[in-house]
Amino acid sequence: MMNKELQGKMRIIPIKEIQIDLEHPSLASVEATNRHIECVQLLEESLKKLPTFGMTPVFVKPIVVCEREDGGYWLIDGWGRVAVTADFLGESEIGAMILPPQSLESRLKLRLMLNA
């Protein structure tokens, strides 16, 4: 049975309401930052090769966020997808799995689990 605290809901959300958690340890790592840049570049290259048939490409795997107390969202997983959607595709919204508010510790654990 799924933990009630981790049951999320799928929605399209404004990218401007997503905040990257500055307390996340990987933000201090040059290696992680370089890996993120490479990931974004690979996503962009892949999208350039896809036939779009006049439509904006959509990522099959949604980003994962949790609600913040101010009504915005903490980004848990999907930094590259957010960057490509906003910067490369020029979109202002993205599909997201929205979780209820989580502690910093829970957000870090979720990030590790989703990237294992």
N, C-alpha and C positions, 0 to 999 in steps of 0.2 A: 504494500500500500504506500502511495506517495505521501511524503511529508507535506502537510497542509501549508507550511510556510514556504514551500518551494513550488507550489502550484501557480503557474503563471497564466497570463492571457495574451493572445496575439492581437496586436494593433499596429496601425501605421502611425508613427509619431514624428513630430517636427525634429529635425536634426539639431536645431538651435537650442532645444531643451535638454540635450544630452551633455553631461559633464564628465570629463575624464577625472578619475579619482587621483589627485596629486599625491596621496599617501601610498599609492600603489608602488611597491618596491621596484618593479621593472622600469619605472620612469627614470630611476637614477642610474640605470645600466646603459652604457653606450652600446654594448653588444645587443641588448634587446631593442634599442632604438634603431640600430642598423638593420636588424632582422625585420622590424616593422616596415621600414622604408623599402626593403627588398620585396616584402610581401605585397605592399601596395603597388609597386612597379609591376610585379608579376600579374596581379589582378587586372591592372590597366591593360597590359599587353594581351591578356586572354580576352578581355572584352572587345578590344579592337578587332580581333579575329572572328568574333561571333556575328552571324547574320542577325540583324535586328528587325528586319521586316517593318521598319518605320516605328518600332516601339522601343521604349526604354528598357534595357535589361533589368531583371530582378534577381536578387540572390535567393537561391532556394533555402539556404540556411539563414534564419533570421539572426539579428544581433540579440544579445541578452542584456537587459538592463534591470535595475530595480528602482522603485520609486524613491524620490527624495522627499523630505518633509515640506519643501517649498513648492512641490508640484512638478519639479523636473525629474530627471533620471540620472542615476549613476551608471556609466557604461561598465559592464562586467566582461563581455566578450564581443568582439567584432570591430576592433579599432580599424583594421584595414578596410572592412566593408563600409564603415561610416566614411572614412577618408575618400574612398573611390566613389561612393554614391554622391557625396557633396562636391568634391573637387573635380573629379573626372567626368561624371555624368551630369553634374550641375543640378541635382535634385535637392529639394529642401525637406523631404520626408523619407523615412525608411521603415521597413517592416521589422517589428521587434517583439520578442517574448518579454513581457513585463512581469517582473516578480514584485511582491510586496517589499517594503523597506527591509534592508539587511544591514547588519553591523559590518564594520570594516573587515573583521576577521572572517565573517561569512562570505563577503564579497571576494576576498582573496582565495578562500577555499574553493568557491565556485569557479573562479578563473582557472585555478590549477586543474580542477576536475574536467572542465570543458576543453582544456588544451592538452590533456594526457594522451 
